[in-house]
Amino acid sequence: MLAGWLAEVWSYRKLCFIGIVIMALGQLLASFCKEPWQLCLTEGIVFGLGIGLVFSPTSTAPARWFTKRRGLATGIAVAGVGVGGLVIAPLTEFLVRETSVEWSLRISAIYIIVLGSIACYFVRVPFQDKTRTLRNFDWHAFGDRRFAIHACMVFFVTAAYIVPYAFLPEFWVAKGLSSQTASVLIAVANVASSVGRVATGFAADYIGVLNSLVLCLAIASISCFVLWPFATGVGVGVVMGLCYGFTAGGYWSLAPLAAGKLFGIDKLASNAGIFYTVSAVGAWLGGPVAGAILSGPGHAVDP
């Protein structure tokens, strides 16, 4: 929550570099873990802290440079998350197969610190407000009704966002598809998500951020209600993955832009940091709640 605020009152670049170092440290320490609780500390807390320090500043800094193409710039920035996942997953599998789990973690720590440091050099904003200090955290935002409504939207959307990705593979396997085919269909959704983050950001520059956000959330919801029950084969499964991935992915580029639209671009990083914290709680609860509903009496893998 504090990462965006620290970036605004201190330095986007320095904060990102600290986050990169912490991420690499988490991976390195994880390579020496022998017990599950140790992994919870290293991967869960240390590595997670590093990601938190990096993501909010890097996802909001591009918007500070643009006025006419702000949506496209933000979309390209957050699309890197999906592209990175497509690259890192097979790379990690290769490293584990060719070396070991321990050395795959150590090698990942090396490329995180090297590539991350290079990327950090380019993270900056055109204007850093030197009049704001660490004591000037804006607590008044929590009393804004619009702020509370936006935070609730972020919570519920993120809680729902994770459910198809978590349970669609189980649904497809239960309907007779192989686990490999289910993985491919989820990969299709991930690719569509990366494309959608850029495309919806581009659209937001023309039809408006809030209009684009409402449209994306509506189509994502409709795809779950209409397409999911019939996505028992590869054909409809691909359509489901494309529709949901494309529109739901757009949420990640549009939500911070909506915060900038509603509450001011000068406080985008700090406000986005708060909303990302709220979204983390939603993501943490969404999967278990959906799983509890699924495992309840009278329920199956059907949506």
C-alpha positions as CSV (number, residue, x, y, z in Angstrom):
1,M,0.0,0.0,0.0
2,L,2.8,2.4,0.8
3,A,4.9,1.7,-2.3
4,G,3.2,4.1,-4.5
5,W,3.2,6.8,-1.9
6,L,6.9,6.3,-1.2
7,A,7.6,6.5,-5.0
8,E,5.8,9.9,-5.1
9,V,7.5,11.5,-2.1
10,W,11.0,9.9,-2.6
11,S,12.0,8.2,-5.9
12,Y,10.4,5.9,-8.3
13,R,13.7,4.5,-9.5
14,K,15.3,4.0,-6.1
15,L,12.2,2.3,-4.7
16,C,12.1,-0.1,-7.7
17,F,15.7,-0.9,-7.3
18,I,15.2,-1.8,-3.6
19,G,12.3,-4.0,-4.6
20,I,14.4,-5.8,-7.2
21,V,17.1,-6.5,-4.6
22,I,14.5,-7.8,-2.2
23,M,13.0,-10.0,-4.9
24,A,16.4,-11.5,-5.8
25,L,17.1,-12.0,-2.1
26,G,13.8,-13.9,-1.6
27,Q,14.7,-16.3,-4.5
28,L,18.2,-16.8,-3.2
29,L,17.1,-17.5,0.3
30,A,14.4,-19.9,-1.0
31,S,17.0,-22.0,-2.7
32,F,18.3,-23.0,0.8
33,C,14.9,-23.8,2.3
34,K,14.2,-27.3,3.6
35,E,10.8,-26.8,5.2
36,P,7.5,-25.4,3.8
37,W,7.3,-22.6,6.5
38,Q,10.7,-21.4,5.3
39,L,9.3,-21.0,1.8
40,C,6.4,-19.1,3.2
41,L,8.8,-16.6,4.7
42,T,11.2,-16.3,1.7
43,E,8.8,-16.6,-1.3
44,G,5.7,-15.4,0.4
45,I,6.9,-12.5,2.5
46,V,10.3,-11.5,1.2
47,F,9.7,-12.0,-2.5
48,G,6.2,-10.7,-2.2
49,L,7.4,-7.5,-0.5
50,G,9.8,-7.0,-3.4
51,I,7.1,-7.4,-6.0
52,G,4.9,-4.9,-4.1
53,L,7.7,-2.3,-4.1
54,V,8.2,-2.7,-7.9
55,F,4.8,-3.2,-9.4
56,S,2.9,-0.1,-8.2
57,P,5.6,2.5,-9.4
58,T,6.3,0.7,-12.7
59,S,2.7,0.3,-13.6
60,T,1.8,3.9,-12.9
61,A,5.0,5.8,-14.0
62,P,4.2,5.7,-17.8
63,A,0.9,7.5,-17.3
64,R,2.8,10.5,-15.9
65,W,4.5,11.0,-19.2
66,F,1.4,11.0,-21.5
67,T,-1.9,12.8,-21.9
68,K,-3.2,11.7,-25.3
69,R,-1.8,8.1,-25.2
70,R,-2.0,7.5,-21.5
71,G,-4.1,4.4,-21.8
72,L,-1.9,2.8,-24.5
73,A,1.3,3.5,-22.5
74,T,-0.2,1.9,-19.3
75,G,-1.5,-1.0,-21.3
76,I,1.9,-1.8,-22.7
77,A,3.5,-1.5,-19.3
78,V,1.2,-3.9,-17.5
79,A,1.1,-6.3,-20.5
80,G,4.7,-7.2,-19.6
81,V,3.3,-9.2,-16.7
82,G,1.5,-11.6,-19.0
83,V,4.4,-11.8,-21.5
84,G,6.8,-12.4,-18.6
85,G,4.7,-15.3,-17.4
86,L,4.8,-16.9,-20.8
87,V,8.6,-16.7,-20.9
88,I,9.5,-17.4,-17.2
89,A,7.3,-20.6,-16.9
90,P,9.1,-22.6,-19.7
91,L,12.4,-21.1,-18.6
92,T,11.9,-22.3,-15.0
93,E,10.8,-25.7,-16.2
94,F,14.0,-26.0,-18.3
95,L,16.2,-24.9,-15.5
96,V,14.7,-27.4,-13.1
97,R,15.0,-30.2,-15.6
98,E,18.6,-29.4,-16.5
99,T,19.9,-28.4,-13.0
100,S,17.8,-28.6,-9.9
101,V,15.1,-26.7,-8.1
102,E,17.7,-25.1,-5.9
103,W,19.9,-23.9,-8.7
104,S,16.9,-22.7,-10.8
105,L,16.0,-20.4,-7.9
106,R,19.6,-19.1,-7.7
107,I,19.8,-18.5,-11.4
108,S,16.4,-16.7,-11.3
109,A,17.9,-14.5,-8.5
110,I,20.7,-13.6,-10.9
111,Y,18.6,-12.6,-13.9
112,I,16.2,-10.7,-11.6
113,I,18.9,-8.5,-10.2
114,V,20.6,-8.1,-13.6
115,L,17.6,-7.5,-15.9
116,G,15.7,-5.7,-13.1
117,S,18.5,-3.3,-12.4
118,I,18.6,-2.4,-16.1
119,A,14.9,-1.8,-16.2
120,C,15.0,0.3,-13.0
121,Y,17.3,2.7,-14.7
122,F,14.5,3.8,-17.0
123,V,11.8,4.1,-14.3
124,R,11.2,7.8,-13.6
125,V,8.6,10.5,-13.9
126,P,8.8,13.9,-15.5
127,F,8.2,15.8,-12.3
128,Q,8.9,14.7,-8.7
129,D,7.1,16.8,-6.1
130,K,9.8,17.8,-3.6
131,T,7.4,19.6,-1.3
132,R,5.8,16.3,-0.2
133,T,7.4,14.4,2.7
134,L,7.0,11.1,4.3
135,R,4.7,12.7,6.8
136,N,2.3,13.9,4.2
137,F,0.3,10.7,3.6
138,D,-3.1,11.6,2.3
139,W,-5.5,10.0,4.8
140,H,-8.4,12.2,3.5
141,A,-8.9,9.8,0.6
142,F,-10.4,7.2,2.8
143,G,-13.2,9.5,3.7
144,D,-14.1,10.0,0.0
145,R,-17.2,8.1,-1.0
146,R,-16.0,7.7,-4.6
147,F,-12.7,6.3,-3.2
148,A,-14.6,3.7,-1.1
149,I,-16.8,2.7,-4.0
150,H,-13.8,2.3,-6.3
151,A,-12.0,0.2,-3.6
152,C,-15.0,-2.1,-3.3
153,M,-15.1,-2.5,-7.1
154,V,-11.4,-3.4,-7.1
155,F,-11.9,-5.9,-4.3
156,F,-14.9,-7.8,-5.8
157,V,-13.5,-7.7,-9.4
158,T,-10.1,-9.1,-8.3
159,A,-11.8,-11.8,-6.2
160,A,-13.8,-12.9,-9.2
161,Y,-10.9,-12.5,-11.7
162,I,-8.9,-15.3,-10.3
163,V,-11.8,-17.9,-10.3
164,P,-11.8,-18.9,-14.0
165,Y,-8.0,-19.2,-14.1
166,A,-8.1,-21.4,-11.0
167,F,-11.1,-23.6,-11.9
168,L,-11.4,-23.7,-15.7
169,P,-8.6,-26.4,-16.0
170,E,-10.5,-28.6,-13.5
171,F,-13.7,-28.1,-15.4
172,W,-12.2,-29.0,-18.7
173,V,-10.5,-32.1,-17.3
174,A,-13.8,-33.2,-15.7
175,K,-15.5,-32.8,-19.1
176,G,-13.0,-35.2,-20.8
177,L,-10.2,-33.0,-22.0
178,S,-6.6,-33.9,-21.1
179,S,-4.6,-31.8,-18.6
180,Q,-2.2,-30.8,-21.3
181,T,-5.1,-29.5,-23.4
182,A,-6.5,-27.6,-20.4
183,S,-3.1,-26.0,-19.9
184,V,-3.0,-24.9,-23.5
185,L,-6.4,-23.3,-23.2
186,I,-5.3,-21.4,-20.1
187,A,-2.2,-20.3,-22.0
188,V,-4.6,-19.0,-24.7
189,A,-6.4,-17.0,-22.1
190,N,-3.1,-15.6,-20.8
191,V,-2.0,-14.5,-24.3
192,A,-5.3,-12.9,-24.8
193,S,-4.9,-11.1,-21.5
194,S,-1.6,-9.6,-22.5
195,V,-3.1,-8.4,-25.8
196,G,-6.2,-7.2,-24.1
197,R,-4.2,-5.0,-21.7
198,V,-2.7,-3.1,-24.6
199,A,-5.8,-3.0,-26.8
200,T,-8.2,-1.8,-24.0
201,G,-5.6,0.8,-23.0
202,F,-5.6,2.0,-26.6
203,A,-9.4,2.0,-26.7
204,A,-9.5,4.0,-23.5
205,D,-7.7,6.9,-25.2
206,Y,-10.7,7.2,-27.6
207,I,-13.9,6.2,-25.7
208,G,-12.8,7.0,-22.2
209,V,-11.3,5.1,-19.3
210,L,-14.4,4.5,-17.3
211,N,-16.4,3.5,-20.4
212,S,-13.7,1.0,-21.4
213,L,-13.6,-0.4,-17.9
214,V,-17.3,-0.9,-17.6
215,L,-17.4,-2.5,-21.1
216,C,-14.5,-4.9,-20.3
217,L,-16.1,-6.0,-17.0
218,A,-19.4,-6.5,-18.6
219,I,-18.0,-8.7,-21.4
220,A,-15.9,-10.7,-19.0
221,S,-18.9,-11.4,-16.8
222,I,-21.1,-12.3,-19.8
223,S,-18.4,-14.7,-21.1
224,C,-18.5,-16.6,-17.8
225,F,-22.3,-16.8,-17.7
226,V,-22.9,-17.6,-21.4
227,L,-19.7,-19.3,-22.7
228,W,-18.4,-21.2,-19.6
229,P,-21.4,-23.7,-19.5
230,F,-20.8,-24.7,-23.1
231,A,-17.0,-24.7,-23.1
232,T,-16.8,-28.4,-22.8
233,G,-14.7,-28.8,-26.0
234,V,-11.6,-27.2,-27.5
235,G,-13.5,-24.9,-29.8
236,V,-15.7,-23.2,-27.3
237,G,-12.9,-23.4,-24.8
238,V,-10.7,-21.3,-27.1
239,V,-13.5,-18.8,-27.6
240,M,-14.0,-18.6,-23.8
241,G,-10.3,-18.2,-23.1
242,L,-10.0,-15.4,-25.8
243,C,-13.1,-13.5,-24.6
244,Y,-12.5,-13.7,-20.9
245,G,-8.7,-13.3,-21.1
246,F,-8.9,-10.3,-23.4
247,T,-11.5,-8.3,-21.5
248,A,-10.5,-9.4,-17.9
249,G,-6.9,-8.6,-18.7
250,G,-7.9,-5.1,-19.7
251,Y,-9.0,-4.5,-16.1
252,W,-5.4,-4.4,-15.0
253,S,-4.5,-1.5,-17.4
254,L,-7.8,0.4,-16.9
255,A,-8.2,0.2,-13.1
256,P,-5.2,2.4,-12.3
257,L,-6.1,4.8,-15.1
258,A,-9.6,5.0,-13.6
259,A,-8.1,6.0,-10.3
260,G,-6.1,8.7,-12.0
261,K,-9.2,9.9,-13.8
262,L,-11.2,10.1,-10.6
263,F,-8.6,11.2,-8.0
264,G,-5.9,13.0,-10.0
265,I,-2.9,11.9,-11.9
266,D,-0.5,13.5,-9.5
267,K,-1.5,11.0,-6.8
268,L,-1.9,8.0,-9.2
269,A,1.0,5.9,-7.7
270,S,-0.1,6.3,-4.1
271,N,-3.8,5.7,-4.8
272,A,-3.0,2.8,-7.1
273,G,-0.9,1.3,-4.3
274,I,-3.9,1.4,-2.0
275,F,-6.1,-0.2,-4.6
276,Y,-3.5,-2.9,-5.4
277,T,-3.5,-3.8,-1.7
278,V,-7.2,-4.1,-1.7
279,S,-7.0,-6.2,-4.9
280,A,-4.5,-8.5,-3.1
281,V,-7.0,-9.2,-0.4
282,G,-9.6,-9.9,-3.0
283,A,-7.3,-12.3,-4.8
284,W,-6.4,-14.0,-1.6
285,L,-10.1,-14.6,-0.7
286,G,-11.5,-15.2,-4.2
287,G,-10.0,-18.6,-4.8
288,P,-10.7,-20.2,-1.4
289,V,-14.3,-18.9,-1.3
290,A,-15.0,-20.3,-4.8
291,G,-13.3,-23.6,-3.7
292,A,-15.5,-23.7,-0.6
293,I,-18.6,-23.2,-2.8
294,L,-17.5,-25.8,-5.2
295,S,-16.8,-28.4,-2.5
296,G,-20.2,-27.8,-0.8
297,P,-23.0,-30.3,-1.0
298,G,-24.8,-30.5,-4.3
299,H,-22.1,-28.7,-6.2
300,A,-19.8,-29.9,-9.0
301,V,-17.2,-28.4,-11.4
302,D,-20.0,-26.9,-13.5
303,P,-20.2,-23.1,-13.2
